[in-house]
Amino acid sequence: MNKKVNLFGLAFDNPLLPASGPLCEGLENLLSLNELLLGGLVTKTISVEGAQVKKPCIVATKHMVYNTELWSEHDLNYWIGVLPTLVSQKTKPLGISVGYTKEQLEIVIPKLEGFADFFEISTHYNKASLESMVRHVTGLTDKPVLIKMSPHVVDDIHFVETVMKAGASGIVALNSFGPGAVIDLKNRSLLIGNEDGHSWISGPAIKPFALQRIARLRKNFPDVPIIGCGGIETATDVLEMILAGADLVQMLSTALINGRASYSSIVEAMDDVMVENAIESVEDLRNTGLDFSVKGRGGYPEITDRCIGCQVCVRVCPFMAYEAAERPVFNQSRCIRCGLCESRCMANAIEGVLT
């Protein structure tokens, strides 16, 4: 299976990159990521001064990560000192994430341009000054510049039109959601939080939001390079995001939840998922385009011989259309053909509604 992606004249062995965050902080982490089966690398967001982050700052559950992180805790001089080593040893394209203000970017970008294969820009979104900001930033470098989009951007179509008109090379969608709150019930307090008690939310649970935004943007902008980010947990997720319209895909939270080896595991699993779904190459999938219609039959569920008697359908049916038995008994008169049972079946033994 061909997982290669070419974007901005750069060759990526596969579409999966780390998203900017804790695992991309500093030389040791980035060299470690370089040894994994990633298509490229991305640094933590670099600014002039190192961030002063209140600790603790990261909490994870099975499907969510909450953080109060800011940008890199290393200052610009640290990165200027270590990036030559990284560049000499890396085996894949390097994106350098930088932020945030016009004044900071005027200092940071020229000093890091020689190390970057592309830049990812995080900036405090201001609709009135967005075009002039992006035009100024893109004038500081000849390298590709991608603008990272917040999920809080309401007029996303206008956002993309504006940044591309101003000279951006593409976008990264989406950043973390929030603000949220993480409560410590035992201590009647917050578990983590910034000065306002806020934290930011990422992880597998946000995937549907990222997919919808990427699909919408791709439908409106067929030729704009998009790096998708948000909610990736499996090889299937990566391929779904590409089908939605992403050229490359970033992931961080799952690697925080399950460890950085998750990157290689996901890339290795892509081959089997591609075979199962008749995908010859990532490029072919990207060029296919998402069909916005629903293909499910919408009929009554049929229990096939794959049934293992797990009784999940009995427990979850909102309308009690299944009766517990070695092979659950289906009562069609109670069924509204919603599809929940088929989606929750552990053995994929139910057909007819979604498939």
C-alpha contacts under 8 A as a table, 3 or more apart, distances in Angstrom:
res1	aa1	res2	aa2	distance
1	M	271	D	5.92
1	M	274	M	7.18
1	M	275	V	7.74
1	M	279	I	7.89
1	M	280	E	5.79
1	M	281	S	5.95
2	N	280	E	6.55
2	N	281	S	4.54
2	N	282	V	6.47
3	K	13	D	6.43
3	K	14	N	4.76
3	K	15	P	6.92
3	K	281	S	5.79
3	K	282	V	5.18
3	K	283	E	7.72
4	K	11	A	7.29
4	K	12	F	5.73
4	K	13	D	4.56
4	K	14	N	4.71
4	K	15	P	6.90
4	K	281	S	7.72
4	K	282	V	6.76
4	K	283	E	7.56
5	V	11	A	6.15
5	V	12	F	5.09
5	V	13	D	6.50
5	V	14	N	6.08
5	V	15	P	6.17
5	V	247	D	7.59
5	V	248	L	7.62
5	V	282	V	7.14
5	V	283	E	6.71
6	N	9	G	6.20
6	N	10	L	5.52
6	N	11	A	4.76
6	N	12	F	6.06
7	L	10	L	5.29
7	L	11	A	6.80
7	L	12	F	7.83
7	L	225	P	7.92
7	L	247	D	7.74
8	F	144	P	6.98
10	L	93	P	6.86
10	L	117	D	7.89
11	A	92	K	7.90
11	A	93	P	7.39
12	F	15	P	6.59
12	F	39	G	4.82
12	F	40	G	6.29
12	F	92	K	6.84
12	F	93	P	6.95
13	D	38	L	7.59
13	D	39	G	4.91
13	D	40	G	7.96
13	D	92	K	7.98
14	N	38	L	6.77
14	N	39	G	4.54
14	N	267	V	7.53
15	P	38	L	7.80
15	P	39	G	5.59
15	P	238	V	7.98
15	P	247	D	7.27
15	P	248	L	4.66
15	P	249	V	5.71
15	P	282	V	7.90
16	L	38	L	5.66
16	L	39	G	5.35
16	L	40	G	7.16
16	L	238	V	7.42
16	L	248	L	6.37
16	L	249	V	5.04
16	L	250	Q	5.77
16	L	251	M	7.29
16	L	263	Y	7.73
16	L	267	V	7.34
17	L	38	L	5.70
17	L	39	G	5.70
17	L	40	G	5.18
17	L	41	L	5.90
17	L	42	V	7.15
17	L	248	L	7.44
17	L	249	V	6.06
17	L	250	Q	4.63
17	L	251	M	6.42
18	P	24	C	7.54
18	P	38	L	7.69
18	P	40	G	7.61
18	P	41	L	6.25
18	P	42	V	6.14
18	P	250	Q	5.07
18	P	251	M	4.98
18	P	252	L	5.59
19	A	24	C	7.91
19	A	42	V	6.48
19	A	229	C	7.18
19	A	250	Q	4.81
19	A	251	M	5.06
19	A	252	L	5.12
20	S	23	L	7.74
20	S	24	C	6.06
20	S	42	V	5.82
20	S	43	T	5.69
20	S	44	K	4.62
20	S	45	T	6.43
20	S	97	S	6.90
20	S	252	L	7.37
21	G	24	C	5.48
21	G	25	E	6.75
21	G	43	T	7.54
21	G	44	K	5.03
21	G	45	T	7.42
21	G	71	W	7.95
21	G	252	L	6.97
22	P	25	E	5.26
22	P	44	K	6.83
23	L	29	N	6.01
23	L	30	L	7.58
23	L	44	K	7.90
23	L	252	L	7.55
23	L	256	L	7.77
23	L	260	R	7.91
24	C	29	N	5.76
24	C	30	L	5.61
24	C	33	L	7.97
24	C	42	V	6.62
24	C	43	T	4.97
24	C	44	K	5.01
25	E	29	N	6.12
25	E	30	L	7.15
25	E	43	T	6.54
25	E	44	K	5.25
25	E	72	S	6.48
26	G	29	N	5.73
26	G	30	L	6.43
26	G	43	T	7.80
26	G	44	K	7.82
26	G	74	H	7.58
26	G	79	W	7.64
26	G	82	V	7.98
27	L	30	L	5.23
27	L	31	L	6.10
27	L	82	V	6.20
27	L	83	L	7.43
27	L	86	L	6.67
28	E	31	L	5.28
28	E	32	S	6.20
29	N	32	S	5.05
29	N	33	L	6.24
30	L	33	L	4.98
30	L	34	N	6.11
30	L	41	L	7.32
30	L	43	T	7.38
30	L	86	L	7.50
31	L	34	N	4.95
31	L	35	E	6.70
31	L	86	L	6.75
31	L	89	Q	7.76
31	L	90	K	7.21
32	S	35	E	5.44
32	S	36	L	7.13
33	L	36	L	5.30
33	L	38	L	7.35
33	L	41	L	7.34
33	L	260	R	7.79
34	N	37	L	7.75
34	N	38	L	7.12
34	N	40	G	7.85
34	N	41	L	7.06
34	N	90	K	6.12
34	N	91	T	6.82
34	N	92	K	7.38
36	L	261	A	7.44
36	L	263	Y	6.92
36	L	264	S	5.69
37	L	263	Y	6.62
37	L	264	S	4.71
37	L	267	V	6.50
38	L	41	L	7.36
38	L	263	Y	6.58
38	L	264	S	6.80
38	L	267	V	7.44
39	G	92	K	6.50
39	G	93	P	7.60
40	G	92	K	5.04
40	G	93	P	4.90
40	G	94	L	6.00
40	G	95	G	7.66
41	L	92	K	6.89
41	L	93	P	6.21
41	L	94	L	4.76
41	L	95	G	5.97
42	V	94	L	5.74
42	V	95	G	4.50
42	V	96	I	5.65
42	V	97	S	6.68
43	T	46	I	7.70
43	T	94	L	7.79
43	T	95	G	6.53
43	T	96	I	5.18
43	T	97	S	5.65
44	K	71	W	6.69
44	K	72	S	5.67
44	K	96	I	7.58
44	K	97	S	6.02
44	K	98	V	7.98
45	T	71	W	5.06
45	T	72	S	5.57
45	T	96	I	7.35
45	T	97	S	4.43
45	T	98	V	4.76
45	T	99	G	6.35
45	T	122	S	7.54
46	I	50	G	7.85
46	I	71	W	6.32
46	I	72	S	5.50
46	I	74	H	7.73
46	I	75	D	7.24
46	I	76	L	6.62
46	I	79	W	7.91
46	I	96	I	7.82
46	I	97	S	6.13
46	I	98	V	4.62
46	I	99	G	6.22
46	I	108	V	7.71
47	S	50	G	6.83
47	S	71	W	7.25
47	S	72	S	7.30
47	S	75	D	6.67
47	S	76	L	6.11
47	S	98	V	5.97
47	S	99	G	5.45
47	S	100	Y	6.92
47	S	104	Q	6.47
47	S	105	L	7.46
47	S	108	V	6.41
48	V	75	D	5.75
48	V	76	L	4.96
48	V	104	Q	6.14
48	V	107	I	7.25
48	V	108	V	6.40
49	E	73	E	7.93
49	E	74	H	7.27
49	E	75	D	4.52
49	E	76	L	6.32
50	G	71	W	7.37
50	G	72	S	5.79
50	G	73	E	4.21
50	G	74	H	4.53
50	G	75	D	4.06
50	G	76	L	7.35
51	A	70	L	6.28
51	A	71	W	5.70
51	A	72	S	5.83
51	A	73	E	4.46
51	A	74	H	7.18
51	A	75	D	7.77
52	Q	70	L	7.90
52	Q	73	E	6.50
53	V	57	C	7.39
53	V	68	T	7.52
53	V	69	E	6.21
53	V	70	L	6.56
53	V	73	E	7.48
54	K	57	C	6.46
54	K	68	T	7.57
54	K	194	N	6.84
55	K	192	I	7.82
56	P	192	I	6.15
57	C	67	N	5.33
57	C	68	T	4.94
57	C	69	E	6.05
57	C	192	I	6.00
57	C	193	G	7.30
58	I	65	V	7.13
58	I	66	Y	5.76
58	I	67	N	4.43
58	I	68	T	6.66
58	I	69	E	7.53
58	I	192	I	7.35
59	V	65	V	5.82
59	V	66	Y	5.19
59	V	67	N	6.41
59	V	192	I	7.57
60	A	63	H	7.71
60	A	64	M	5.77
60	A	65	V	4.34
60	A	66	Y	6.21
60	A	256	L	7.64
60	A	257	I	6.15
61	T	64	M	5.20
61	T	65	V	6.36
61	T	257	I	7.19
62	K	257	I	6.86
63	H	203	G	5.77
63	H	204	P	5.25
63	H	205	A	5.76
63	H	254	T	7.99
63	H	257	I	7.95
64	M	201	I	6.89
64	M	202	S	5.84
64	M	203	G	4.55
64	M	204	P	6.41
64	M	205	A	6.29
64	M	253	S	7.54
65	V	201	I	5.78
65	V	202	S	5.22
65	V	203	G	5.53
65	V	253	S	6.18
65	V	256	L	7.91
65	V	257	I	7.53
66	Y	182	V	7.48
66	Y	199	S	5.98
66	Y	200	W	5.38
66	Y	201	I	4.76
66	Y	202	S	6.58
67	N	192	I	7.59
67	N	193	G	7.87
67	N	199	S	5.31
67	N	200	W	5.21
67	N	201	I	6.72
68	T	192	I	7.24
68	T	193	G	6.08
68	T	194	N	5.97
68	T	198	H	7.29
68	T	199	S	4.99
68	T	200	W	6.26
72	S	75	D	7.18
74	H	78	Y	5.99
74	H	79	W	7.18
75	D	78	Y	5.52
75	D	79	W	6.84
76	L	79	W	5.24
76	L	80	I	6.23
76	L	108	V	7.11
77	N	80	I	5.03
77	N	81	G	6.19
78	Y	81	G	5.11
78	Y	82	V	6.41
79	W	82	V	5.21
79	W	83	L	5.73
80	I	83	L	5.73
80	I	84	P	7.48
80	I	111	K	7.38
80	I	112	L	6.98
81	G	84	P	6.90
82	V	85	T	5.53
82	V	86	L	6.55
83	L	86	L	4.92
83	L	87	V	5.97
83	L	115	F	6.59
84	P	87	V	5.16
84	P	88	S	6.15
84	P	115	F	7.12
85	T	88	S	5.21
85	T	89	Q	6.37
86	L	89	Q	5.29
86	L	90	K	5.76
87	V	90	K	5.40
87	V	115	F	6.53
90	K	93	P	7.84
93	P	117	D	5.96
94	L	115	F	7.94
94	L	116	A	5.87
94	L	117	D	5.28
94	L	118	F	6.76
95	G	116	A	5.85
95	G	117	D	5.77
95	G	118	F	4.81
95	G	119	F	5.43
95	G	120	E	6.56
96	I	112	L	7.98
96	I	116	A	5.72
96	I	117	D	7.69
96	I	118	F	6.43
96	I	119	F	4.94
96	I	120	E	6.02
97	S	119	F	5.81
97	S	120	E	4.50
97	S	121	I	5.84
97	S	122	S	7.16
98	V	105	L	7.13
98	V	108	V	7.26
98	V	109	I	7.45
98	V	119	F	7.18
98	V	120	E	6.31
98	V	121	I	5.27
98	V	122	S	6.17
99	G	104	Q	6.86
99	G	105	L	6.09
99	G	121	I	5.92
99	G	122	S	4.96
99	G	123	T	5.69
100	Y	104	Q	6.29
100	Y	105	L	6.49
100	Y	121	I	7.58
100	Y	122	S	5.78
100	Y	123	T	4.46
100	Y	124	H	6.46
101	T	104	Q	5.15
101	T	105	L	6.10
101	T	123	T	6.34
101	T	124	H	7.21
102	K	105	L	5.21
102	K	106	E	6.16
102	K	133	M	6.59
102	K	136	H	7.89
102	K	137	V	7.38
103	E	106	E	5.22
103	E	107	I	6.81
104	Q	107	I	5.37
104	Q	108	V	6.16
105	L	108	V	4.93
105	L	109	I	5.62
105	L	137	V	6.99
106	E	109	I	6.16
106	E	110	P	7.04
106	E	137	V	7.34
106	E	140	L	7.17
107	I	110	P	6.38
107	I	111	K	6.84
108	V	111	K	5.47
108	V	112	L	6.29
109	I	112	L	5.23
109	I	113	E	5.73
109	I	140	L	6.74
109	I	141	T	7.11
110	P	113	E	5.28
110	P	114	G	7.97
110	P	140	L	6.52
110	P	141	T	6.89
111	K	114	G	7.33
112	L	115	F	5.58
112	L	116	A	6.54
113	E	116	A	5.38
113	E	141	T	6.65
113	E	143	K	7.29
116	A	119	F	6.52
116	A	143	K	7.39
117	D	143	K	6.57
117	D	144	P	7.48
118	F	143	K	5.45
118	F	144	P	4.85
118	F	145	V	6.06
118	F	146	L	7.70
119	F	143	K	6.93
119	F	144	P	6.16
119	F	145	V	4.80
119	F	146	L	6.12
120	E	145	V	5.97
120	E	146	L	4.83
120	E	147	I	5.90
120	E	148	K	6.61
120	E	172	V	7.68
121	I	145	V	7.04
121	I	146	L	6.09
121	I	147	I	4.90
121	I	148	K	5.87
122	S	147	I	6.57
122	S	148	K	5.52
123	T	148	K	7.75
125	Y	130	L	6.88
126	N	129	S	5.61
126	N	130	L	5.69
127	K	130	L	5.19
128	A	131	E	7.73
129	S	132	S	5.56
129	S	133	M	5.97
130	L	133	M	5.13
130	L	134	V	6.15
130	L	162	T	7.34
130	L	163	V	7.27
131	E	134	V	5.32
131	E	135	R	6.02
131	E	162	T	5.76
131	E	163	V	6.05
131	E	165	K	7.77
131	E	166	A	5.60
132	S	135	R	5.07
132	S	136	H	6.05
132	S	166	A	7.26
133	M	136	H	5.24
133	M	137	V	6.21
134	V	137	V	5.03
134	V	138	T	6.01
134	V	163	V	6.16
134	V	166	A	5.78
134	V	167	G	7.03
134	V	168	A	6.88
135	R	138	T	5.37
135	R	139	G	6.24
135	R	163	V	7.89
135	R	166	A	4.61
135	R	167	G	5.91
135	R	168	A	7.74
136	H	139	G	5.18
136	H	140	L	6.82
137	V	140	L	5.36
137	V	141	T	7.55
138	T	141	T	5.88
138	T	142	D	7.52
138	T	145	V	6.47
138	T	166	A	7.84
138	T	167	G	6.05
138	T	168	A	6.44
139	G	142	D	7.54
141	T	144	P	7.98
144	P	168	A	7.41
144	P	169	S	5.43
145	V	168	A	5.41
145	V	169	S	5.17
145	V	170	G	6.83
146	L	168	A	5.94
146	L	169	S	5.53
146	L	170	G	4.66
146	L	171	I	4.73
146	L	172	V	6.40
147	I	163	V	7.45
147	I	168	A	6.92
147	I	170	G	6.56
147	I	171	I	4.72
147	I	172	V	6.01
148	K	171	I	5.66
148	K	172	V	4.46
148	K	173	A	6.11
148	K	174	L	6.92
148	K	175	N	6.89
149	M	153	V	7.13
149	M	171	I	6.85
149	M	172	V	5.96
149	M	173	A	5.17
149	M	174	L	5.44
149	M	175	N	6.14
150	S	153	V	5.68
150	S	173	A	7.18
150	S	174	L	5.70
150	S	175	N	4.94
150	S	176	S	7.16
150	S	177	F	7.83
151	P	154	V	7.80
151	P	173	A	7.78
151	P	174	L	5.81
151	P	175	N	6.23
151	P	176	S	7.20
151	P	177	F	6.34
152	H	177	F	7.73
153	V	156	D	5.76
153	V	159	F	7.61
155	D	158	H	5.48
155	D	159	F	6.28
156	D	159	F	4.82
156	D	160	V	6.26
156	D	217	L	7.72
157	I	160	V	5.38
157	I	161	E	6.21
157	I	217	L	6.92
157	I	220	N	7.54
158	H	161	E	5.03
158	H	162	T	5.94
159	F	162	T	5.19
159	F	163	V	6.25
160	V	163	V	5.31
160	V	164	M	6.00
160	V	171	I	7.56
161	E	164	M	5.43
161	E	165	K	6.03
162	T	165	K	5.20
162	T	166	A	6.20
163	V	166	A	5.00
163	V	167	G	6.51
163	V	168	A	5.52
164	M	167	G	5.22
164	M	168	A	4.79
164	M	169	S	6.72
164	M	170	G	6.97
165	K	168	A	7.30
168	A	171	I	7.77
169	S	224	V	7.71
169	S	225	P	7.01
170	G	224	V	5.78
170	G	225	P	4.67
170	G	226	I	5.82
170	G	227	I	7.92
171	I	224	V	7.80
171	I	225	P	6.55
171	I	226	I	5.16
171	I	227	I	6.34
172	V	175	N	7.93
172	V	226	I	5.83
172	V	227	I	4.66
172	V	228	G	5.95
172	V	229	C	6.88
173	A	210	A	7.07
173	A	213	R	7.67
173	A	214	I	6.88
173	A	226	I	7.17
173	A	227	I	6.34
173	A	228	G	5.17
173	A	229	C	5.49
173	A	230	G	7.66
174	L	210	A	6.19
174	L	228	G	6.76
174	L	229	C	5.26
174	L	230	G	6.02
175	N	229	C	7.13
175	N	230	G	7.19
176	S	200	W	6.00
176	S	201	I	5.52
176	S	202	S	5.34
176	S	230	G	7.56
177	F	180	G	7.96
177	F	200	W	5.68
177	F	201	I	4.93
177	F	202	S	6.40
178	G	198	H	7.85
178	G	199	S	6.75
178	G	200	W	4.78
178	G	201	I	5.80
179	P	198	H	5.36
179	P	199	S	5.49
179	P	200	W	5.34
179	P	201	I	7.45
180	G	198	H	5.57
180	G	199	S	5.10
180	G	200	W	5.87
180	G	201	I	6.78
181	A	190	L	7.30
181	A	192	I	7.95
181	A	193	G	7.19
181	A	197	G	6.82
181	A	198	H	5.63
181	A	199	S	5.78
182	V	190	L	5.72
182	V	191	L	5.57
182	V	192	I	6.24
182	V	193	G	7.43
182	V	199	S	7.25
183	I	188	R	7.46
183	I	189	S	5.96
183	I	190	L	4.43
183	I	191	L	5.37
183	I	192	I	7.82
184	D	187	N	5.67
184	D	188	R	5.83
184	D	189	S	5.20
184	D	190	L	5.23
184	D	191	L	4.95
185	L	188	R	4.87
185	L	189	S	6.68
186	K	189	S	7.88
190	L	193	G	6.53
190	L	197	G	7.24
192	I	197	G	7.48
192	I	199	S	7.10
193	G	196	D	7.04
193	G	197	G	4.26
193	G	198	H	4.89
193	G	199	S	5.36
194	N	197	G	4.95
194	N	198	H	5.36
194	N	199	S	6.66
195	E	198	H	7.39
202	S	205	A	7.36
202	S	206	I	6.34
202	S	230	G	6.77
202	S	231	G	6.82
202	S	253	S	6.44
203	G	206	I	6.06
203	G	207	K	7.59
203	G	230	G	6.66
203	G	231	G	4.73
203	G	232	I	7.15
203	G	233	E	7.94
203	G	252	L	7.87
203	G	253	S	4.93
203	G	254	T	6.31
204	P	207	K	5.57
204	P	230	G	7.27
204	P	231	G	3.70
204	P	232	I	5.71
204	P	233	E	5.89
204	P	253	S	7.65
204	P	254	T	7.16
205	A	208	P	7.56
205	A	231	G	6.00
206	I	209	F	5.57
206	I	210	A	6.59
206	I	230	G	6.17
206	I	231	G	5.03
207	K	210	A	5.15
207	K	211	L	6.09
207	K	230	G	5.49
207	K	231	G	3.88
207	K	232	I	6.52
208	P	211	L	5.09
208	P	212	Q	6.11
208	P	231	G	7.72
209	F	212	Q	5.27
209	F	213	R	6.29
210	A	213	R	5.23
210	A	214	I	6.09
210	A	228	G	7.45
210	A	229	C	6.82
210	A	230	G	5.54
210	A	231	G	7.25
211	L	214	I	5.19
211	L	215	A	5.98
211	L	240	E	7.96
211	L	241	M	6.10
211	L	244	A	6.25
212	Q	215	A	5.21
212	Q	216	R	6.09
212	Q	244	A	7.82
213	R	216	R	5.14
213	R	217	L	6.15
214	I	217	L	5.12
214	I	218	R	6.04
214	I	226	I	7.80
214	I	228	G	6.82
214	I	241	M	7.71
214	I	244	A	6.15
214	I	245	G	6.00
214	I	246	A	6.75
215	A	218	R	5.16
215	A	219	K	6.11
215	A	244	A	4.63
215	A	245	G	5.62
215	A	290	L	7.46
216	R	219	K	5.21
216	R	220	N	6.43
217	L	220	N	5.19
217	L	221	F	5.81
217	L	245	G	7.91
218	R	221	F	4.91
218	R	222	P	5.27
218	R	223	D	7.82
218	R	224	V	7.53
218	R	244	A	7.41
218	R	245	G	5.28
218	R	246	A	7.82
219	K	222	P	6.07
221	F	224	V	5.61
225	P	246	A	7.56
225	P	247	D	6.36
226	I	245	G	7.27
226	I	246	A	5.07
226	I	247	D	5.54
226	I	248	L	6.94
227	I	246	A	5.43
227	I	247	D	5.73
227	I	248	L	4.73
227	I	249	V	5.45
227	I	250	Q	6.97
228	G	241	M	6.70
228	G	242	I	7.87
228	G	246	A	5.13
228	G	247	D	7.38
228	G	248	L	6.22
228	G	249	V	4.70
228	G	250	Q	6.12
229	C	232	I	7.41
229	C	249	V	5.86
229	C	250	Q	4.85
229	C	251	M	6.27
230	G	250	Q	7.43
230	G	251	M	6.82
231	G	237	D	7.99
231	G	251	M	7.40
231	G	253	S	7.61
231	G	254	T	7.95
232	I	237	D	5.48
232	I	238	V	6.38
232	I	250	Q	7.73
232	I	251	M	5.73
232	I	253	S	7.97
232	I	254	T	6.96
233	E	237	D	6.28
233	E	238	V	7.97
233	E	251	M	7.85
233	E	254	T	5.63
233	E	266	I	7.97
234	T	237	D	5.11
234	T	238	V	6.63
234	T	266	I	5.71
235	A	238	V	5.15
235	A	239	L	6.45
235	A	266	I	4.91
235	A	267	V	6.54
235	A	269	A	5.82
235	A	270	M	5.02
235	A	273	V	6.98
236	T	239	L	5.20
236	T	240	E	6.04
236	T	270	M	7.22
236	T	273	V	6.51
237	D	240	E	5.02
237	D	241	M	6.16
238	V	241	M	5.27
238	V	242	I	6.41
238	V	249	V	6.51
239	L	242	I	5.02
239	L	243	L	6.18
239	L	270	M	7.95
239	L	282	V	7.72
239	L	285	L	7.88
240	E	243	L	5.03
240	E	244	A	6.13
241	M	244	A	4.92
241	M	245	G	6.45
241	M	246	A	5.80
241	M	249	V	7.21
242	I	245	G	5.11
242	I	246	A	4.47
242	I	247	D	6.13
242	I	248	L	7.14
242	I	249	V	7.43
242	I	282	V	7.64
242	I	285	L	6.93
242	I	286	R	5.51
243	L	246	A	7.07
243	L	285	L	5.84
243	L	286	R	5.36
243	L	288	T	7.15
243	L	289	G	5.97
243	L	290	L	5.67
244	A	286	R	7.89
244	A	289	G	6.91
244	A	290	L	5.57
245	G	286	R	6.31
245	G	289	G	6.89
245	G	290	L	7.50
246	A	249	V	6.57
246	A	286	R	7.28
247	D	286	R	6.90
251	M	254	T	6.93
251	M	255	A	7.47
252	L	255	A	5.41
252	L	256	L	6.48
253	S	256	L	4.92
253	S	257	I	6.16
254	T	257	I	4.92
254	T	258	N	5.87
254	T	259	G	7.39
254	T	262	S	7.21
255	A	258	N	5.24
255	A	259	G	4.55
255	A	260	R	4.64
255	A	261	A	7.22
255	A	262	S	5.63
255	A	263	Y	6.96
256	L	259	G	5.48
256	L	260	R	6.94
258	N	261	A	7.87
258	N	262	S	6.57
259	G	262	S	5.92
260	R	263	Y	5.99
261	A	264	S	5.62
261	A	265	S	6.41
262	S	265	S	5.01
262	S	266	I	6.04
263	Y	266	I	5.37
263	Y	267	V	6.41
264	S	267	V	5.15
264	S	268	E	6.06
265	S	268	E	5.18
265	S	269	A	6.16
266	I	269	A	5.09
266	I	270	M	6.35
267	V	270	M	5.24
267	V	271	D	7.75
268	E	271	D	6.40
269	A	272	D	5.70
269	A	273	V	6.56
270	M	273	V	5.12
270	M	274	M	5.96
271	D	274	M	5.15
271	D	275	V	6.27
272	D	275	V	5.11
272	D	276	E	6.14
273	V	276	E	5.07
273	V	277	N	6.19
274	M	277	N	5.22
274	M	278	A	5.91
274	M	279	I	4.71
274	M	280	E	6.86
274	M	281	S	7.85
275	V	278	A	5.12
275	V	279	I	6.12
275	V	280	E	7.51
276	E	279	I	7.85
279	I	282	V	7.32
279	I	284	D	7.30
279	I	285	L	6.51
280	E	284	D	6.79
280	E	285	L	7.90
281	S	284	D	5.20
281	S	285	L	6.45
282	V	285	L	5.11
282	V	286	R	6.16
283	E	286	R	5.09
283	E	287	N	6.19
284	D	287	N	5.13
284	D	288	T	6.13
285	L	288	T	5.10
285	L	289	G	7.28
286	R	289	G	6.25
295	K	354	L	7.60
295	K	355	T	7.31
296	G	352	G	7.62
296	G	353	V	6.00
296	G	354	L	4.22
296	G	355	T	4.72
297	R	352	G	6.01
297	R	353	V	5.41
297	R	354	L	6.16
297	R	355	T	5.99
298	G	337	R	6.27
298	G	338	C	7.72
298	G	339	G	7.73
298	G	352	G	6.65
298	G	353	V	4.28
298	G	354	L	6.25
298	G	355	T	7.99
299	G	337	R	6.16
299	G	352	G	5.27
299	G	353	V	4.81
300	Y	332	Q	7.24
300	Y	335	C	7.36
300	Y	336	I	7.97
300	Y	337	R	5.47
300	Y	352	G	5.85
300	Y	353	V	5.90
301	P	337	R	7.09
301	P	339	G	7.80
301	P	342	E	7.31
301	P	350	I	6.09
301	P	351	E	5.51
301	P	352	G	4.92
301	P	353	V	5.63
302	E	350	I	5.44
302	E	351	E	5.16
302	E	352	G	5.90
303	I	306	R	7.91
303	I	307	C	6.73
303	I	349	A	5.83
303	I	350	I	4.74
303	I	351	E	6.72
304	T	307	C	6.04
304	T	349	A	5.20
304	T	350	I	6.10
304	T	351	E	7.41
305	D	349	A	6.91
306	R	347	A	6.42
306	R	348	N	7.19
306	R	349	A	4.81
307	C	310	C	7.75
307	C	327	R	6.90
307	C	347	A	6.33
307	C	348	N	7.82
307	C	349	A	5.01
307	C	350	I	7.76
308	I	327	R	7.52
308	I	347	A	6.78
309	G	325	A	7.49
309	G	326	E	5.37
309	G	327	R	5.23
309	G	328	P	6.90
310	C	346	M	7.50
311	Q	314	V	5.10
311	Q	315	R	6.45
311	Q	324	A	6.55
311	Q	325	A	7.91
311	Q	328	P	6.80
312	V	315	R	5.16
312	V	316	V	6.14
312	V	341	C	7.67
312	V	344	R	7.08
312	V	345	C	6.42
312	V	346	M	7.52
313	C	316	V	5.37
313	C	317	C	5.84
313	C	322	Y	6.71
313	C	328	P	7.91
313	C	341	C	5.06
313	C	342	E	7.89
313	C	344	R	7.19
313	C	345	C	6.56
314	V	317	C	5.95
314	V	320	M	6.93
314	V	321	A	7.53
314	V	322	Y	4.96
314	V	323	E	6.13
314	V	324	A	6.07
314	V	328	P	7.06
316	V	340	L	7.65
316	V	341	C	6.85
317	C	320	M	5.33
317	C	321	A	6.45
317	C	322	Y	7.15
317	C	340	L	7.00
317	C	341	C	6.27
318	P	321	A	7.97
319	F	334	R	6.07
319	F	335	C	6.55
319	F	336	I	7.91
320	M	323	E	7.41
320	M	334	R	6.89
320	M	335	C	8.00
321	A	330	F	5.83
321	A	331	N	4.94
321	A	332	Q	6.72
321	A	333	S	7.64
321	A	334	R	5.00
321	A	335	C	5.51
322	Y	328	P	6.02
322	Y	329	V	5.44
322	Y	330	F	4.65
322	Y	331	N	6.05
323	E	328	P	5.52
323	E	329	V	4.96
323	E	330	F	6.52
323	E	331	N	7.73
324	A	327	R	7.48
324	A	328	P	5.04
324	A	329	V	6.68
325	A	328	P	4.67
325	A	329	V	6.58
331	N	334	R	5.85
331	N	335	C	6.89
332	Q	335	C	5.15
335	C	338	C	7.83
337	R	353	V	6.25
338	C	353	V	7.28
339	G	342	E	5.41
339	G	343	S	6.35
339	G	353	V	5.38
339	G	354	L	5.86
340	L	343	S	5.20
340	L	344	R	6.24
341	C	344	R	5.22
341	C	345	C	6.01
341	C	350	I	7.41
342	E	345	C	5.35
342	E	348	N	7.10
342	E	349	A	7.69
342	E	350	I	5.11
342	E	351	E	6.44
342	E	353	V	7.09
342	E	354	L	6.91
343	S	354	L	7.71
345	C	348	N	5.33
345	C	349	A	6.49
345	C	350	I	6.67
346	M	349	A	7.68
348	N	351	E	7.78
351	E	354	L	6.97
351	E	355	T	5.83
352	G	355	T	5.38
